[in-house]
Amino acid sequence: MRDQLVKSVEYSEHLDMMYMAADGSISKRRISVLQVGEVSFRAYCYLRQSKRTFTIDNILALVPVHKKERMVIECR
């Protein structure tokens, strides 16, 4: 997972992420990764419209967003 996060920073990719919060709830978020550490990373979260810190171990899935799809979502 960490390698995919680092790669998304290098290529300025948006990602769709399935994430499990500390309380066990699961959410789907569209993010743009800003910075990657050893156990956590900073990203802009389009769901919350703010910069957030996430734990790498709590990521359930990461999928790159294709540019065409990204433009449709951001224009809404």
Gaussian input, Z-matrix of N, CA and C with variables (Angstrom, degrees):
# hf/3-21g

backbone

0 1
 N
 C     1     B1
 C     2     B2     1     A1
 N     3     B3     2     A2     1     D1
 C     4     B4     3     A3     2     D2
 C     5     B5     4     A4     3     D3
 N     6     B6     5     A5     4     D4
 C     7     B7     6     A6     5     D5
 C     8     B8     7     A7     6     D6
 N     9     B9     8     A8     7     D7
 C    10    B10     9     A9     8     D8
 C    11    B11    10    A10     9     D9
 N    12    B12    11    A11    10    D10
 C    13    B13    12    A12    11    D11
 C    14    B14    13    A13    12    D12
 N    15    B15    14    A14    13    D13
 C    16    B16    15    A15    14    D14
 C    17    B17    16    A16    15    D15
 N    18    B18    17    A17    16    D16
 C    19    B19    18    A18    17    D17
 C    20    B20    19    A19    18    D18
 N    21    B21    20    A20    19    D19
 C    22    B22    21    A21    20    D20
 C    23    B23    22    A22    21    D21
 N    24    B24    23    A23    22    D22
 C    25    B25    24    A24    23    D23
 C    26    B26    25    A25    24    D24
 N    27    B27    26    A26    25    D25
 C    28    B28    27    A27    26    D26
 C    29    B29    28    A28    27    D27
 N    30    B30    29    A29    28    D28
 C    31    B31    30    A30    29    D29
 C    32    B32    31    A31    30    D30
 N    33    B33    32    A32    31    D31
 C    34    B34    33    A33    32    D32
 C    35    B35    34    A34    33    D33
 N    36    B36    35    A35    34    D34
 C    37    B37    36    A36    35    D35
 C    38    B38    37    A37    36    D36
 N    39    B39    38    A38    37    D37
 C    40    B40    39    A39    38    D38
 C    41    B41    40    A40    39    D39
 N    42    B42    41    A41    40    D40
 C    43    B43    42    A42    41    D41
 C    44    B44    43    A43    42    D42
 N    45    B45    44    A44    43    D43
 C    46    B46    45    A45    44    D44
 C    47    B47    46    A46    45    D45
 N    48    B48    47    A47    46    D46
 C    49    B49    48    A48    47    D47
 C    50    B50    49    A49    48    D48
 N    51    B51    50    A50    49    D49
 C    52    B52    51    A51    50    D50
 C    53    B53    52    A52    51    D51
 N    54    B54    53    A53    52    D52
 C    55    B55    54    A54    53    D53
 C    56    B56    55    A55    54    D54
 N    57    B57    56    A56    55    D55
 C    58    B58    57    A57    56    D56
 C    59    B59    58    A58    57    D57
 N    60    B60    59    A59    58    D58
 C    61    B61    60    A60    59    D59
 C    62    B62    61    A61    60    D60
 N    63    B63    62    A62    61    D61
 C    64    B64    63    A63    62    D62
 C    65    B65    64    A64    63    D63
 N    66    B66    65    A65    64    D64
 C    67    B67    66    A66    65    D65
 C    68    B68    67    A67    66    D66
 N    69    B69    68    A68    67    D67
 C    70    B70    69    A69    68    D68
 C    71    B71    70    A70    69    D69
 N    72    B72    71    A71    70    D70
 C    73    B73    72    A72    71    D71
 C    74    B74    73    A73    72    D72
 N    75    B75    74    A74    73    D73
 C    76    B76    75    A75    74    D74
 C    77    B77    76    A76    75    D75
 N    78    B78    77    A77    76    D76
 C    79    B79    78    A78    77    D77
 C    80    B80    79    A79    78    D78
 N    81    B81    80    A80    79    D79
 C    82    B82    81    A81    80    D80
 C    83    B83    82    A82    81    D81
 N    84    B84    83    A83    82    D82
 C    85    B85    84    A84    83    D83
 C    86    B86    85    A85    84    D84
 N    87    B87    86    A86    85    D85
 C    88    B88    87    A87    86    D86
 C    89    B89    88    A88    87    D87
 N    90    B90    89    A89    88    D88
 C    91    B91    90    A90    89    D89
 C    92    B92    91    A91    90    D90
 N    93    B93    92    A92    91    D91
 C    94    B94    93    A93    92    D92
 C    95    B95    94    A94    93    D93
 N    96    B96    95    A95    94    D94
 C    97    B97    96    A96    95    D95
 C    98    B98    97    A97    96    D96
 N    99    B99    98    A98    97    D97
 C   100   B100    99    A99    98    D98
 C   101   B101   100   A100    99    D99
 N   102   B102   101   A101   100   D100
 C   103   B103   102   A102   101   D101
 C   104   B104   103   A103   102   D102
 N   105   B105   104   A104   103   D103
 C   106   B106   105   A105   104   D104
 C   107   B107   106   A106   105   D105
 N   108   B108   107   A107   106   D106
 C   109   B109   108   A108   107   D107
 C   110   B110   109   A109   108   D108
 N   111   B111   110   A110   109   D109
 C   112   B112   111   A111   110   D110
 C   113   B113   112   A112   111   D111
 N   114   B114   113   A113   112   D112
 C   115   B115   114   A114   113   D113
 C   116   B116   115   A115   114   D114
 N   117   B117   116   A116   115   D115
 C   118   B118   117   A117   116   D116
 C   119   B119   118   A118   117   D117
 N   120   B120   119   A119   118   D118
 C   121   B121   120   A120   119   D119
 C   122   B122   121   A121   120   D120
 N   123   B123   122   A122   121   D121
 C   124   B124   123   A123   122   D122
 C   125   B125   124   A124   123   D123
 N   126   B126   125   A125   124   D124
 C   127   B127   126   A126   125   D125
 C   128   B128   127   A127   126   D126
 N   129   B129   128   A128   127   D127
 C   130   B130   129   A129   128   D128
 C   131   B131   130   A130   129   D129
 N   132   B132   131   A131   130   D130
 C   133   B133   132   A132   131   D131
 C   134   B134   133   A133   132   D132
 N   135   B135   134   A134   133   D133
 C   136   B136   135   A135   134   D134
 C   137   B137   136   A136   135   D135
 N   138   B138   137   A137   136   D136
 C   139   B139   138   A138   137   D137
 C   140   B140   139   A139   138   D138
 N   141   B141   140   A140   139   D139
 C   142   B142   141   A141   140   D140
 C   143   B143   142   A142   141   D141
 N   144   B144   143   A143   142   D142
 C   145   B145   144   A144   143   D143
 C   146   B146   145   A145   144   D144
 N   147   B147   146   A146   145   D145
 C   148   B148   147   A147   146   D146
 C   149   B149   148   A148   147   D147
 N   150   B150   149   A149   148   D148
 C   151   B151   150   A150   149   D149
 C   152   B152   151   A151   150   D150
 N   153   B153   152   A152   151   D151
 C   154   B154   153   A153   152   D152
 C   155   B155   154   A154   153   D153
 N   156   B156   155   A155   154   D154
 C   157   B157   156   A156   155   D155
 C   158   B158   157   A157   156   D156
 N   159   B159   158   A158   157   D157
 C   160   B160   159   A159   158   D158
 C   161   B161   160   A160   159   D159
 N   162   B162   161   A161   160   D160
 C   163   B163   162   A162   161   D161
 C   164   B164   163   A163   162   D162
 N   165   B165   164   A164   163   D163
 C   166   B166   165   A165   164   D164
 C   167   B167   166   A166   165   D165
 N   168   B168   167   A167   166   D166
 C   169   B169   168   A168   167   D167
 C   170   B170   169   A169   168   D168
 N   171   B171   170   A170   169   D169
 C   172   B172   171   A171   170   D170
 C   173   B173   172   A172   171   D171
 N   174   B174   173   A173   172   D172
 C   175   B175   174   A174   173   D173
 C   176   B176   175   A175   174   D174
 N   177   B177   176   A176   175   D175
 C   178   B178   177   A177   176   D176
 C   179   B179   178   A178   177   D177
 N   180   B180   179   A179   178   D178
 C   181   B181   180   A180   179   D179
 C   182   B182   181   A181   180   D180
 N   183   B183   182   A182   181   D181
 C   184   B184   183   A183   182   D182
 C   185   B185   184   A184   183   D183
 N   186   B186   185   A185   184   D184
 C   187   B187   186   A186   185   D185
 C   188   B188   187   A187   186   D186
 N   189   B189   188   A188   187   D187
 C   190   B190   189   A189   188   D188
 C   191   B191   190   A190   189   D189
 N   192   B192   191   A191   190   D190
 C   193   B193   192   A192   191   D191
 C   194   B194   193   A193   192   D192
 N   195   B195   194   A194   193   D193
 C   196   B196   195   A195   194   D194
 C   197   B197   196   A196   195   D195
 N   198   B198   197   A197   196   D196
 C   199   B199   198   A198   197   D197
 C   200   B200   199   A199   198   D198
 N   201   B201   200   A200   199   D199
 C   202   B202   201   A201   200   D200
 C   203   B203   202   A202   201   D201
 N   204   B204   203   A203   202   D202
 C   205   B205   204   A204   203   D203
 C   206   B206   205   A205   204   D204
 N   207   B207   206   A206   205   D205
 C   208   B208   207   A207   206   D206
 C   209   B209   208   A208   207   D207
 N   210   B210   209   A209   208   D208
 C   211   B211   210   A210   209   D209
 C   212   B212   211   A211   210   D210
 N   213   B213   212   A212   211   D211
 C   214   B214   213   A213   212   D212
 C   215   B215   214   A214   213   D213
 N   216   B216   215   A215   214   D214
 C   217   B217   216   A216   215   D215
 C   218   B218   217   A217   216   D216
 N   219   B219   218   A218   217   D217
 C   220   B220   219   A219   218   D218
 C   221   B221   220   A220   219   D219
 N   222   B222   221   A221   220   D220
 C   223   B223   222   A222   221   D221
 C   224   B224   223   A223   222   D222
 N   225   B225   224   A224   223   D223
 C   226   B226   225   A225   224   D224
 C   227   B227   226   A226   225   D225

   B1=1.4498
   B2=1.5231
   B3=1.3292
   B4=1.4645
   B5=1.5284
   B6=1.3314
   B7=1.4734
   B8=1.5256
   B9=1.3211
   B10=1.4581
   B11=1.5335
   B12=1.3280
   B13=1.4629
   B14=1.5282
   B15=1.3360
   B16=1.4645
   B17=1.5254
   B18=1.3258
   B19=1.4595
   B20=1.5334
   B21=1.3299
   B22=1.4671
   B23=1.5301
   B24=1.3298
   B25=1.4702
   B26=1.5299
   B27=1.3300
   B28=1.4676
   B29=1.5258
   B30=1.3501
   B31=1.4630
   B32=1.5261
   B33=1.3303
   B34=1.4776
   B35=1.5240
   B36=1.3304
   B37=1.4626
   B38=1.5254
   B39=1.3138
   B40=1.4508
   B41=1.5316
   B42=1.3279
   B43=1.4562
   B44=1.5204
   B45=1.3226
   B46=1.4644
   B47=1.5200
   B48=1.3260
   B49=1.4587
   B50=1.5269
   B51=1.3172
   B52=1.4600
   B53=1.5190
   B54=1.3416
   B55=1.4559
   B56=1.5218
   B57=1.3374
   B58=1.4592
   B59=1.5253
   B60=1.3179
   B61=1.4668
   B62=1.5289
   B63=1.3227
   B64=1.4658
   B65=1.5316
   B66=1.3338
   B67=1.4698
   B68=1.5311
   B69=1.3453
   B70=1.4559
   B71=1.5168
   B72=1.3369
   B73=1.4624
   B74=1.5293
   B75=1.3219
   B76=1.4594
   B77=1.5223
   B78=1.3385
   B79=1.4625
   B80=1.5222
   B81=1.3165
   B82=1.4649
   B83=1.5217
   B84=1.3232
   B85=1.4566
   B86=1.5197
   B87=1.3062
   B88=1.4637
   B89=1.5233
   B90=1.3470
   B91=1.4609
   B92=1.5240
   B93=1.3090
   B94=1.4585
   B95=1.5309
   B96=1.3162
   B97=1.4607
   B98=1.5245
   B99=1.3311
   B100=1.4609
   B101=1.5290
   B102=1.3406
   B103=1.4651
   B104=1.5289
   B105=1.3134
   B106=1.4700
   B107=1.5195
   B108=1.3405
   B109=1.4658
   B110=1.5193
   B111=1.3153
   B112=1.4686
   B113=1.5261
   B114=1.3387
   B115=1.4655
   B116=1.5247
   B117=1.3218
   B118=1.4604
   B119=1.5237
   B120=1.3329
   B121=1.4526
   B122=1.5200
   B123=1.3401
   B124=1.4585
   B125=1.5130
   B126=1.3231
   B127=1.4674
   B128=1.5171
   B129=1.3303
   B130=1.4544
   B131=1.5214
   B132=1.3211
   B133=1.4602
   B134=1.5280
   B135=1.3362
   B136=1.4567
   B137=1.5325
   B138=1.3284
   B139=1.4611
   B140=1.5334
   B141=1.3133
   B142=1.4747
   B143=1.5269
   B144=1.3282
   B145=1.4645
   B146=1.5333
   B147=1.3429
   B148=1.4657
   B149=1.5275
   B150=1.3286
   B151=1.4578
   B152=1.5186
   B153=1.3306
   B154=1.4678
   B155=1.5220
   B156=1.3197
   B157=1.4599
   B158=1.5276
   B159=1.3276
   B160=1.4587
   B161=1.5239
   B162=1.3312
   B163=1.4637
   B164=1.5234
   B165=1.3255
   B166=1.4655
   B167=1.5352
   B168=1.3247
   B169=1.4703
   B170=1.5310
   B171=1.3375
   B172=1.4686
   B173=1.5279
   B174=1.3263
   B175=1.4629
   B176=1.5273
   B177=1.3235
   B178=1.4586
   B179=1.5218
   B180=1.3503
   B181=1.4680
   B182=1.5197
   B183=1.3362
   B184=1.4672
   B185=1.5244
   B186=1.3314
   B187=1.4609
   B188=1.5250
   B189=1.3365
   B190=1.4745
   B191=1.5278
   B192=1.3263
   B193=1.4582
   B194=1.5250
   B195=1.3297
   B196=1.4627
   B197=1.5197
   B198=1.3183
   B199=1.4629
   B200=1.5291
   B201=1.3189
   B202=1.4661
   B203=1.5310
   B204=1.3145
   B205=1.4579
   B206=1.5218
   B207=1.3249
   B208=1.4587
   B209=1.5286
   B210=1.3225
   B211=1.4590
   B212=1.5202
   B213=1.3097
   B214=1.4620
   B215=1.5155
   B216=1.3293
   B217=1.4595
   B218=1.5295
   B219=1.3249
   B220=1.4578
   B221=1.5198
   B222=1.3131
   B223=1.4722
   B224=1.5231
   B225=1.3054
   B226=1.4744
   B227=1.5009
   A1=111.40
   A2=115.75
   A3=120.06
   A4=110.88
   A5=116.66
   A6=120.52
   A7=111.36
   A8=116.91
   A9=120.64
   A10=110.80
   A11=117.41
   A12=121.18
   A13=111.04
   A14=116.15
   A15=120.91
   A16=110.02
   A17=116.61
   A18=121.29
   A19=111.00
   A20=116.81
   A21=119.79
   A22=111.68
   A23=117.24
   A24=120.79
   A25=109.21
   A26=116.47
   A27=121.34
   A28=112.16
   A29=117.04
   A30=121.50
   A31=113.54
   A32=117.91
   A33=123.04
   A34=112.37
   A35=115.65
   A36=121.91
   A37=110.94
   A38=116.23
   A39=121.48
   A40=106.63
   A41=116.23
   A42=121.03
   A43=110.42
   A44=116.39
   A45=121.27
   A46=105.46
   A47=115.59
   A48=120.30
   A49=110.02
   A50=115.69
   A51=121.78
   A52=105.20
   A53=116.31
   A54=120.49
   A55=110.37
   A56=115.60
   A57=120.79
   A58=108.85
   A59=116.44
   A60=121.91
   A61=110.08
   A62=115.50
   A63=121.28
   A64=111.93
   A65=117.70
   A66=120.82
   A67=112.97
   A68=117.38
   A69=121.73
   A70=114.74
   A71=117.40
   A72=119.66
   A73=110.03
   A74=115.86
   A75=121.45
   A76=109.25
   A77=115.82
   A78=119.88
   A79=110.17
   A80=114.52
   A81=120.88
   A82=106.78
   A83=116.24
   A84=120.72
   A85=110.54
   A86=116.36
   A87=121.72
   A88=105.61
   A89=116.55
   A90=120.36
   A91=111.36
   A92=113.81
   A93=122.84
   A94=105.71
   A95=117.41
   A96=122.44
   A97=109.99
   A98=115.92
   A99=122.51
   A100=112.37
   A101=116.34
   A102=121.06
   A103=109.08
   A104=116.88
   A105=121.45
   A106=109.83
   A107=115.97
   A108=122.28
   A109=109.98
   A110=116.02
   A111=120.61
   A112=112.65
   A113=117.37
   A114=120.54
   A115=113.51
   A116=117.95
   A117=121.03
   A118=110.69
   A119=115.72
   A120=120.01
   A121=109.85
   A122=115.96
   A123=123.01
   A124=107.99
   A125=115.74
   A126=120.31
   A127=109.32
   A128=114.44
   A129=118.36
   A130=106.45
   A131=116.71
   A132=122.98
   A133=108.34
   A134=116.53
   A135=120.85
   A136=111.95
   A137=117.93
   A138=121.53
   A139=110.00
   A140=116.75
   A141=122.63
   A142=113.04
   A143=116.47
   A144=123.94
   A145=111.83
   A146=113.97
   A147=120.09
   A148=109.50
   A149=115.84
   A150=121.31
   A151=108.25
   A152=115.82
   A153=121.60
   A154=110.01
   A155=116.39
   A156=122.33
   A157=107.95
   A158=116.19
   A159=122.53
   A160=109.45
   A161=116.74
   A162=122.91
   A163=108.26
   A164=116.37
   A165=121.02
   A166=111.38
   A167=117.92
   A168=121.31
   A169=113.11
   A170=118.35
   A171=121.21
   A172=113.00
   A173=117.38
   A174=120.50
   A175=108.45
   A176=116.07
   A177=120.95
   A178=111.04
   A179=117.03
   A180=121.30
   A181=109.88
   A182=115.12
   A183=122.40
   A184=108.21
   A185=116.48
   A186=121.40
   A187=108.36
   A188=117.91
   A189=119.52
   A190=110.77
   A191=115.96
   A192=121.74
   A193=107.81
   A194=116.13
   A195=120.57
   A196=109.30
   A197=117.37
   A198=122.02
   A199=113.03
   A200=118.05
   A201=121.34
   A202=110.40
   A203=116.34
   A204=121.94
   A205=110.38
   A206=117.24
   A207=122.36
   A208=110.60
   A209=117.56
   A210=121.18
   A211=111.47
   A212=118.39
   A213=121.94
   A214=110.05
   A215=118.04
   A216=122.71
   A217=110.60
   A218=118.99
   A219=122.03
   A220=112.57
   A221=118.52
   A222=121.63
   A223=112.03
   A224=117.99
   A225=121.05
   A226=111.99
   D1=-43.83
   D2=-177.12
   D3=-59.09
   D4=-41.24
   D5=179.58
   D6=-61.58
   D7=-40.23
   D8=179.24
   D9=-66.90
   D10=-36.38
   D11=176.91
   D12=-64.87
   D13=-45.02
   D14=179.08
   D15=-61.61
   D16=-42.70
   D17=179.83
   D18=-63.04
   D19=-38.02
   D20=-179.65
   D21=-67.01
   D22=-29.55
   D23=175.19
   D24=-69.54
   D25=-45.81
   D26=-178.58
   D27=-59.67
   D28=-39.81
   D29=-175.80
   D30=-101.35
   D31=6.47
   D32=-178.98
   D33=52.47
   D34=44.27
   D35=-179.95
   D36=-87.23
   D37=145.67
   D38=168.28
   D39=-88.92
   D40=149.84
   D41=179.53
   D42=-129.20
   D43=145.07
   D44=166.14
   D45=-95.38
   D46=131.41
   D47=-174.20
   D48=-129.35
   D49=133.93
   D50=167.48
   D51=-96.33
   D52=125.76
   D53=-171.21
   D54=-133.76
   D55=138.50
   D56=176.46
   D57=-104.75
   D58=119.60
   D59=179.64
   D60=-74.62
   D61=170.16
   D62=-179.01
   D63=-59.67
   D64=-30.47
   D65=-179.69
   D66=-83.42
   D67=0.49
   D68=177.78
   D69=94.38
   D70=-6.14
   D71=178.41
   D72=-74.09
   D73=149.10
   D74=-177.15
   D75=-115.26
   D76=135.69
   D77=178.50
   D78=-135.72
   D79=154.81
   D80=174.08
   D81=-105.83
   D82=127.97
   D83=-177.15
   D84=-133.19
   D85=144.71
   D86=170.31
   D87=-97.85
   D88=126.63
   D89=-175.15
   D90=-132.10
   D91=160.57
   D92=170.29
   D93=-126.34
   D94=112.05
   D95=-173.57
   D96=-72.80
   D97=131.91
   D98=-178.51
   D99=-103.99
   D100=-39.05
   D101=-173.19
   D102=-156.70
   D103=138.40
   D104=-178.30
   D105=-120.73
   D106=126.70
   D107=175.61
   D108=-106.39
   D109=-166.21
   D110=-179.36
   D111=-72.86
   D112=-42.88
   D113=-176.87
   D114=-117.93
   D115=-12.11
   D116=-179.08
   D117=-142.66
   D118=171.45
   D119=177.47
   D120=-147.94
   D121=155.51
   D122=176.65
   D123=-102.76
   D124=138.27
   D125=179.53
   D126=-149.84
   D127=154.16
   D128=170.13
   D129=-85.28
   D130=125.41
   D131=-178.74
   D132=-101.58
   D133=118.88
   D134=-178.96
   D135=-74.48
   D136=-21.10
   D137=176.52
   D138=-68.67
   D139=-48.40
   D140=-178.99
   D141=-91.08
   D142=-11.34
   D143=-178.07
   D144=53.98
   D145=48.33
   D146=177.56
   D147=-160.02
   D148=165.86
   D149=175.52
   D150=-77.24
   D151=134.73
   D152=-177.35
   D153=-133.56
   D154=158.49
   D155=174.55
   D156=-110.01
   D157=130.07
   D158=-178.33
   D159=-122.32
   D160=150.30
   D161=175.37
   D162=-90.53
   D163=127.94
   D164=-176.67
   D165=-60.22
   D166=-38.71
   D167=-178.84
   D168=-65.11
   D169=-17.78
   D170=-178.48
   D171=-91.66
   D172=2.04
   D173=177.33
   D174=-77.04
   D175=128.29
   D176=177.48
   D177=-95.05
   D178=-34.40
   D179=179.45
   D180=-159.96
   D181=148.62
   D182=175.58
   D183=-133.10
   D184=132.85
   D185=178.98
   D186=-136.45
   D187=126.30
   D188=176.65
   D189=-64.55
   D190=144.54
   D191=178.42
   D192=-95.64
   D193=129.32
   D194=178.48
   D195=-73.17
   D196=146.26
   D197=-175.15
   D198=-55.34
   D199=-41.98
   D200=179.61
   D201=-59.12
   D202=-48.01
   D203=-179.39
   D204=-64.80
   D205=-39.28
   D206=-178.51
   D207=-60.64
   D208=-42.98
   D209=-178.06
   D210=-65.05
   D211=-39.25
   D212=179.73
   D213=-63.94
   D214=-45.16
   D215=-177.94
   D216=-66.61
   D217=-45.01
   D218=-175.66
   D219=-71.29
   D220=-21.98
   D221=-179.18
   D222=-80.43
   D223=-15.47
   D224=-177.79
   D225=-71.07

